[in-house]
Amino acid sequence: MRTKNMELSGWGRALTAEVRAWRPERAPGLQEAFRAKREDGVIVYAGGRSYGDAPLNGGGDVIMTERLDRILSADWETGEVVCEPGVTIGDLMRIALSHKFIVPVSPGTGFATVGGGLANDVHGKNQHRHGSFGDHVQWVDLMLPSGEVKRILPDADSELFNATVGGIGLTGIMLAMSIKLRRVKSNAVLMREKKARDLDEFLAMQDEAREKHAYVVGWIDATARGRSLGRGIMESADDSQGETDAPPGGRIRMPVEMPGFAMNRISINLFNALYYHRLPFGGRERQAPMTQFLYPLDAIEDWNRLYGKRGFYQFQCALPEAESPVGLRKLMEAISGAGTGSFLAVLKSMGKWGRGHLSFPMPGYTLALDFPAKPGVIELLDRLERITLDHGGRIYLAKDGAMKAESFAQMYPKLDEFRAVLDRIDPNRVMDSDMSRRLKIRR
């Protein structure tokens, strides 16, 4: 199999790496690539939707799995699907919807793969009710760093399974997995939008909504200050009983890089003000296609080019329930005070712990924002990291590109359990990545 030396980046494009890339067509080719890896370690690069350096391995090997994209079997009576790791969650969702099923947990993009979904234990707008992606995987065929292929299950192989769920690809290479889908009555959701005037009202609205509704998410104005700090628009939704027209197939494409100066305080403030005031204060209710509701940004192809050639960092943290009101206020004050702002700022409630040793979710709230990679952004990220740590929170590895190793060790209390699994199955450090080295995940 031929290899190619190339530069890869995460979705944020702020971090890059020169790698030797393998692109197997089928599982036997993947095994060949794995056996031929160099001493600089190997990591899987799946859909390329991790924002930072989790799928990068500068100077080493990367195995690209997007062509391992077959659905191997499907039982449309029970909703059990067996597929390869390169199947995208969006494609699986569209196929499942035609049989009145959905992927139970879906992140904000349908272009993430099921392999990446499990490796990052992704969550969605329904985390408070349906947990995370790993909660719905019944087994995984995993090629261990030794080359042995083993089928691991949540109960029979709990330590290895829990290290693989959210383990950012460090336990081996997935060959196939079984996913339990959720039955629905239609391809649509009934969606409600309502304005919140400030952070306190926003949190109160989300607290009420998650008791009643399956999906809860909110856009938050990261530029607002004073009495309007934390204002935003909350969305809630439930499965609809009736069908709706499928969303249009076409996508808007970003044909060129946006110039760096386009992302400035004036443009970001203007966008946030217009977006907030677009909605009547009484709110509105409408039926929407499931995929359109779950993946709004997928309508814009290559939307990450909005941030220019230098790219952007995404900061996403989770705070425990009791610390969320104070912690979120401090985070929003730091962001609005820095004048950096963010077009895309999302606030979601979460209700369940992730099952993986390095899973991100916890009961409480999660806040996600994008920041252009400009001078001063690392200092802002450091400050947000400190606030998160002070309030018992953690930063999402799927989005991270700047966290310090010391903070990571404090945020993830099951790190030693994860390390113990790696010591047992990968004593020669076969699996490695830029993130693993930056955060000192290996002993």
C-alpha positions as CSV (number, residue, x, y, z in Angstrom):
1,M,0.0,0.0,0.0
2,R,1.3,3.4,-0.9
3,T,1.7,6.1,1.6
4,K,1.7,9.9,1.3
5,N,3.6,12.5,3.2
6,M,1.1,15.3,3.8
7,E,0.0,18.1,6.2
8,L,-3.1,17.5,8.1
9,S,-5.1,19.7,10.5
10,G,-8.0,19.4,12.8
11,W,-11.3,21.1,11.9
12,G,-10.2,24.3,13.6
13,R,-7.1,24.5,11.3
14,A,-5.1,26.3,13.9
15,L,-3.0,23.2,14.6
16,T,-1.3,21.2,11.8
17,A,1.1,18.3,11.5
18,E,3.3,16.7,8.8
19,V,2.5,13.0,8.8
20,R,2.9,9.8,6.8
21,A,-0.7,9.0,5.8
22,W,-2.1,5.6,5.0
23,R,-5.5,5.3,3.3
24,P,-6.7,1.6,3.4
25,E,-9.7,0.6,1.2
26,R,-10.8,-2.3,3.5
27,A,-10.0,-3.8,6.8
28,P,-7.1,-6.1,5.5
29,G,-5.4,-2.9,4.2
30,L,-5.8,-1.3,7.6
31,Q,-4.0,-4.3,9.2
32,E,-1.2,-4.0,6.7
33,A,-0.8,-0.3,7.5
34,F,-0.8,-1.0,11.2
35,R,1.9,-3.6,10.9
36,A,4.1,-1.3,8.8
37,K,3.9,1.7,11.2
38,R,7.1,3.5,12.2
39,E,8.6,4.0,15.6
40,D,7.0,7.5,15.9
41,G,3.6,5.9,16.7
42,V,0.3,5.9,14.9
43,I,-3.2,7.4,15.3
44,V,-6.4,7.2,13.3
45,Y,-7.6,10.2,11.4
46,A,-11.3,9.6,10.8
47,G,-13.7,12.3,9.6
48,G,-11.4,15.2,10.4
49,R,-14.0,16.9,12.7
50,S,-12.0,16.9,15.9
51,Y,-11.1,20.6,16.2
52,G,-7.6,20.3,17.7
53,D,-4.7,17.9,17.7
54,A,-6.4,14.6,18.9
55,P,-6.1,13.0,15.4
56,L,-2.7,14.5,14.5
57,N,0.7,12.7,14.9
58,G,3.5,15.0,13.7
59,G,6.5,13.1,12.4
60,G,4.6,9.8,12.7
61,D,1.9,7.8,11.0
62,V,-1.8,8.4,10.5
63,I,-4.3,5.9,9.3
64,M,-7.2,7.5,7.4
65,T,-10.3,5.4,7.8
66,E,-12.9,7.4,5.7
67,R,-13.0,4.6,3.1
68,L,-13.9,2.0,5.7
69,D,-17.5,3.1,5.4
70,R,-19.7,0.0,4.9
71,I,-22.8,-0.9,6.8
72,L,-22.2,-4.6,7.3
73,S,-25.6,-5.6,8.6
74,A,-28.9,-4.0,9.8
75,D,-31.9,-5.5,11.6
76,W,-34.8,-3.1,11.0
77,E,-37.0,-4.9,13.5
78,T,-34.7,-4.4,16.4
79,G,-32.6,-1.4,15.3
80,E,-29.2,-3.1,15.6
81,V,-26.7,-1.9,13.0
82,V,-23.2,-3.2,12.5
83,C,-20.9,-0.9,10.5
84,E,-17.3,0.0,9.8
85,P,-15.7,3.0,11.6
86,G,-15.7,5.3,8.6
87,V,-19.5,5.4,8.3
88,T,-20.6,9.0,9.0
89,I,-23.2,9.6,11.6
90,G,-25.2,11.7,9.1
91,D,-25.3,8.9,6.5
92,L,-26.3,6.4,9.1
93,M,-29.0,8.8,10.4
94,R,-30.5,9.3,6.9
95,I,-30.6,5.5,6.2
96,A,-32.0,4.9,9.7
97,L,-34.7,7.5,9.3
98,S,-36.0,5.8,6.2
99,H,-36.7,2.8,8.5
100,K,-38.2,4.9,11.3
101,F,-35.1,4.8,13.4
102,I,-32.4,7.4,14.4
103,V,-28.9,7.3,15.8
104,P,-29.8,7.9,19.5
105,V,-27.0,10.4,20.1
106,S,-25.6,12.7,17.5
107,P,-23.1,15.6,17.7
108,G,-23.5,18.9,15.9
109,T,-22.3,17.6,12.6
110,G,-23.3,14.6,10.6
111,F,-19.9,14.4,9.0
112,A,-18.3,12.9,12.1
113,T,-17.8,9.2,11.8
114,V,-19.1,6.5,14.1
115,G,-15.5,5.7,14.9
116,G,-14.8,9.3,15.9
117,G,-18.1,9.4,17.7
118,L,-17.0,6.6,20.0
119,A,-13.4,7.7,20.4
120,N,-14.6,11.1,21.6
121,D,-17.8,9.8,23.3
122,V,-19.7,12.6,21.5
123,H,-22.9,14.0,22.9
124,G,-25.8,16.0,21.4
125,K,-28.7,18.2,22.3
126,N,-30.4,15.3,24.1
127,Q,-27.6,14.3,26.5
128,H,-29.7,15.0,29.5
129,R,-32.1,12.2,28.4
130,H,-30.1,9.8,26.2
131,G,-26.6,10.1,27.4
132,S,-23.6,9.9,25.1
133,F,-22.6,7.9,22.0
134,G,-20.9,5.2,24.0
135,D,-24.1,4.4,25.8
136,H,-25.5,3.0,22.6
137,V,-22.6,0.9,21.3
138,Q,-23.1,-2.8,22.0
139,W,-19.7,-4.1,21.0
140,V,-16.6,-3.1,19.1
141,D,-14.1,-5.1,17.1
142,L,-10.8,-3.5,18.2
143,M,-7.4,-4.1,16.8
144,L,-5.1,-3.8,19.8
145,P,-1.7,-2.3,19.6
146,S,-0.3,-5.8,19.5
147,G,-2.2,-6.5,16.3
148,E,-4.6,-8.9,18.0
149,V,-8.3,-8.3,17.1
150,K,-10.7,-8.5,20.0
151,R,-14.4,-8.0,20.3
152,I,-14.9,-5.9,23.4
153,L,-18.3,-5.4,25.2
154,P,-19.4,-3.0,27.9
155,D,-19.8,-5.7,30.6
156,A,-17.5,-8.5,29.7
157,D,-14.5,-6.2,28.9
158,S,-15.5,-3.1,30.9
159,E,-12.0,-1.7,31.6
160,L,-10.9,-1.9,28.0
161,F,-14.3,-0.8,26.7
162,N,-14.4,2.2,29.1
163,A,-10.9,3.2,28.0
164,T,-11.9,3.0,24.3
165,V,-15.1,5.1,24.8
166,G,-13.8,8.6,24.8
167,G,-10.2,7.4,24.7
168,I,-9.3,9.5,21.6
169,G,-8.0,6.5,19.7
170,L,-5.3,5.4,22.0
171,T,-6.5,1.9,22.7
172,G,-6.2,0.6,19.2
173,I,-8.0,0.8,15.8
174,M,-11.7,0.0,15.5
175,L,-12.7,-2.4,12.7
176,A,-16.5,-2.6,13.3
177,M,-19.1,-1.8,15.9
178,S,-22.7,-2.6,16.8
179,I,-25.0,0.4,17.4
180,K,-28.4,0.2,18.9
181,L,-30.7,2.7,17.2
182,R,-33.8,4.4,18.6
183,R,-37.2,4.0,17.0
184,V,-39.1,7.2,16.0
185,K,-42.4,7.9,14.3
186,S,-41.3,10.4,11.7
187,N,-38.3,12.2,10.2
188,A,-39.1,15.5,12.0
189,V,-39.0,17.3,15.3
190,L,-41.4,19.9,16.8
191,M,-39.0,22.8,17.6
192,R,-39.6,25.8,19.9
193,E,-37.4,28.9,20.1
194,K,-37.6,31.5,22.9
195,K,-35.5,34.5,23.9
196,A,-33.7,34.8,27.3
197,R,-32.9,38.3,28.4
198,D,-29.9,37.3,30.6
199,L,-27.9,34.4,32.0
200,D,-30.2,33.8,35.0
201,E,-33.3,33.6,32.8
202,F,-31.4,31.4,30.3
203,L,-30.5,28.8,33.0
204,A,-34.0,28.9,34.5
205,M,-35.5,28.2,31.0
206,Q,-33.1,25.4,30.3
207,D,-33.7,23.8,33.8
208,E,-37.5,23.8,33.0
209,A,-37.1,22.6,29.4
210,R,-34.9,19.6,30.1
211,E,-37.6,18.2,32.5
212,K,-40.2,18.4,29.6
213,H,-38.3,18.0,26.3
214,A,-36.0,15.5,24.6
215,Y,-33.7,18.1,23.0
216,V,-32.5,21.3,24.7
217,V,-29.9,23.7,23.4
218,G,-29.2,27.4,23.3
219,W,-27.3,30.1,21.3
220,I,-25.8,32.6,23.7
221,D,-24.6,36.1,22.8
222,A,-20.9,36.1,23.8
223,T,-20.6,39.8,23.3
224,A,-23.4,41.0,25.6
225,R,-22.4,42.8,28.8
226,G,-24.0,44.3,31.9
227,R,-27.6,43.4,32.5
228,S,-27.7,41.6,29.1
229,L,-24.8,39.3,30.0
230,G,-25.7,35.8,28.9
231,R,-28.7,36.7,26.8
232,G,-29.6,34.3,24.0
233,I,-32.1,32.1,22.3
234,M,-33.1,28.7,23.7
235,E,-34.3,25.9,21.5
236,S,-36.2,22.8,22.7
237,A,-37.6,20.0,20.6
238,D,-39.3,16.6,20.7
239,D,-39.9,13.9,18.1
240,S,-42.7,14.9,15.9
241,Q,-45.7,12.6,15.1
242,G,-45.9,13.8,11.5
243,E,-43.5,13.7,8.5
244,T,-42.0,16.7,6.9
245,D,-40.3,17.4,3.6
246,A,-36.7,16.4,3.5
247,P,-34.3,19.3,3.7
248,P,-32.9,20.6,0.4
249,G,-29.9,18.6,-0.8
250,G,-27.8,21.6,-1.9
251,R,-25.2,23.2,0.4
252,I,-23.7,26.7,0.5
253,R,-20.0,26.5,-0.1
254,M,-17.3,28.8,1.2
255,P,-15.3,29.2,-2.1
256,V,-12.4,31.2,-0.6
257,E,-10.8,31.9,2.7
258,M,-12.3,34.8,4.6
259,P,-9.6,37.5,5.2
260,G,-8.4,37.6,8.7
261,F,-9.6,41.2,9.3
262,A,-13.2,40.1,8.6
263,M,-13.4,38.5,12.0
264,N,-13.2,41.6,14.2
265,R,-15.1,43.0,17.2
266,I,-17.5,45.1,15.0
267,S,-18.5,42.2,12.7
268,I,-19.0,39.8,15.6
269,N,-21.0,42.3,17.7
270,L,-23.2,43.1,14.7
271,F,-23.9,39.4,13.9
272,N,-24.8,38.6,17.5
273,A,-27.1,41.6,17.8
274,L,-28.9,40.8,14.5
275,Y,-29.2,37.1,15.4
276,Y,-30.7,37.9,18.8
277,H,-33.2,40.3,17.5
278,R,-34.3,38.2,14.5
279,L,-36.7,36.3,16.9
280,P,-39.9,37.8,18.2
281,F,-39.8,38.0,22.0
282,G,-42.8,35.7,22.2
283,G,-40.8,33.1,20.4
284,R,-42.1,30.7,17.8
285,E,-42.8,27.0,17.2
286,R,-42.3,25.0,14.0
287,Q,-41.8,21.5,12.6
288,A,-38.3,20.9,11.2
289,P,-36.5,18.0,9.5
290,M,-34.6,16.0,12.1
291,T,-31.2,16.3,10.3
292,Q,-31.7,20.1,9.7
293,F,-32.3,20.6,13.5
294,L,-29.4,18.4,14.5
295,Y,-26.8,19.6,11.9
296,P,-27.5,23.3,11.1
297,L,-23.9,24.1,10.2
298,D,-23.7,21.2,7.7
299,A,-25.7,23.4,5.3
300,I,-22.5,25.5,4.9
301,E,-19.7,23.4,3.3
302,D,-16.2,24.2,4.7
303,W,-17.6,26.7,7.1
304,N,-14.3,26.6,9.0
305,R,-12.9,28.8,6.2
306,L,-14.9,31.7,7.7
307,Y,-12.0,32.2,10.1
308,G,-9.3,32.6,7.5
309,K,-6.1,30.7,6.9
310,R,-5.0,31.0,10.5
311,G,-8.0,29.0,11.6
312,F,-9.6,29.1,15.0
313,Y,-9.7,27.4,18.4
314,Q,-12.9,26.1,20.0
315,F,-13.2,26.2,23.7
316,Q,-15.8,23.8,25.2
317,C,-16.1,23.2,28.9
318,A,-18.5,21.4,31.2
319,L,-19.4,22.7,34.7
320,P,-21.1,20.7,37.4
321,E,-24.7,21.7,38.2
322,A,-24.0,23.5,41.5
323,E,-21.1,25.5,40.1
324,S,-22.8,26.4,36.7
325,P,-24.5,29.7,37.6
326,V,-21.3,31.3,39.1
327,G,-18.9,29.6,36.8
328,L,-20.7,30.4,33.6
329,R,-21.1,34.1,34.7
330,K,-17.3,34.3,35.2
331,L,-16.6,32.7,31.8
332,M,-19.0,35.1,30.0
333,E,-17.5,38.1,31.8
334,A,-14.0,37.0,30.8
335,I,-15.1,36.5,27.1
336,S,-17.1,39.7,26.7
337,G,-14.4,41.7,28.6
338,A,-11.7,40.4,26.2
339,G,-13.5,41.8,23.3
340,T,-12.8,38.6,21.3
341,G,-16.4,37.4,21.0
342,S,-17.7,34.4,19.1
343,F,-20.1,33.9,16.3
344,L,-20.9,30.4,17.5
345,A,-21.6,30.2,21.2
346,V,-23.7,27.3,22.4
347,L,-25.0,26.5,25.9
348,K,-26.4,23.0,26.6
349,S,-27.6,21.2,29.7
350,M,-26.3,17.8,30.4
351,G,-27.7,15.2,32.8
352,K,-25.6,12.1,32.7
353,W,-21.9,11.1,33.2
354,G,-20.1,9.5,30.3
355,R,-19.1,5.9,30.8
356,G,-15.5,6.3,29.5
357,H,-12.5,7.0,31.7
358,L,-11.9,10.2,29.6
359,S,-15.5,10.9,28.7
360,F,-16.4,14.6,28.8
361,P,-20.1,14.8,29.9
362,M,-21.1,15.4,33.5
363,P,-24.5,16.6,35.0
364,G,-24.6,20.3,34.6
365,Y,-23.9,22.7,31.7
366,T,-21.6,22.8,28.7
367,L,-20.5,26.0,27.0
368,A,-18.8,26.0,23.6
369,L,-17.3,29.0,21.7
370,D,-15.1,29.6,18.7
371,F,-12.2,32.1,18.8
372,P,-10.2,33.2,15.7
373,A,-6.5,32.3,16.0
374,K,-5.2,35.8,16.6
375,P,-2.8,37.3,19.1
376,G,-4.1,37.1,22.6
377,V,-6.3,34.1,22.1
378,I,-4.0,31.6,23.9
379,E,-4.0,34.0,26.9
380,L,-7.8,34.1,26.9
381,L,-8.0,30.3,26.6
382,D,-5.6,30.0,29.6
383,R,-7.9,32.2,31.6
384,L,-11.0,30.3,30.7
385,E,-9.2,27.0,31.5
386,R,-8.4,28.4,35.0
387,I,-12.0,29.4,35.6
388,T,-13.2,26.0,34.5
389,L,-10.8,24.3,36.8
390,D,-11.7,26.5,39.8
391,H,-15.3,25.5,39.4
392,G,-14.8,21.8,39.1
393,G,-15.3,21.6,35.4
394,R,-13.4,20.0,32.5
395,I,-12.5,20.8,28.9
396,Y,-13.7,18.6,25.9
397,L,-10.8,16.7,24.3
398,A,-12.6,16.6,20.9
399,K,-12.4,20.4,20.8
400,D,-9.2,21.2,22.6
401,G,-5.9,22.4,21.2
402,A,-4.5,24.5,24.1
403,M,-5.1,22.9,27.5
404,K,-2.2,22.4,29.8
405,A,-1.2,18.9,31.0
406,E,-1.5,19.9,34.6
407,S,-5.1,21.1,34.2
408,F,-6.0,18.0,32.2
409,A,-4.8,15.7,35.0
410,Q,-7.0,17.6,37.5
411,M,-10.0,17.7,35.3
412,Y,-10.1,13.9,34.5
413,P,-10.0,12.0,37.8
414,K,-10.1,8.6,36.0
415,L,-6.8,9.3,34.2
416,D,-4.8,6.8,36.2
417,E,-7.4,4.1,35.4
418,F,-7.0,5.0,31.7
419,R,-3.2,4.9,31.9
420,A,-3.3,1.5,33.6
421,V,-5.2,0.1,30.6
422,L,-2.7,1.6,28.2
423,D,0.3,0.2,30.2
424,R,-1.3,-3.2,29.9
425,I,-2.3,-3.3,26.3
426,D,0.3,-0.9,24.7
427,P,3.6,-1.0,26.7
428,N,5.6,0.0,23.6
429,R,3.5,3.2,23.0
430,V,2.4,2.1,19.5
431,M,-0.7,4.4,19.6
432,D,0.3,8.0,20.0
433,S,-0.7,11.5,19.0
434,D,0.1,15.2,19.3
435,M,-2.6,15.5,21.9
436,S,-1.3,12.5,23.9
437,R,2.1,14.1,24.0
438,R,0.9,17.6,24.8
439,L,-1.3,16.5,27.7
440,K,1.1,13.8,28.9
441,I,-1.6,11.2,28.7
442,R,1.0,8.4,28.6
443,R,3.1,7.9,31.7
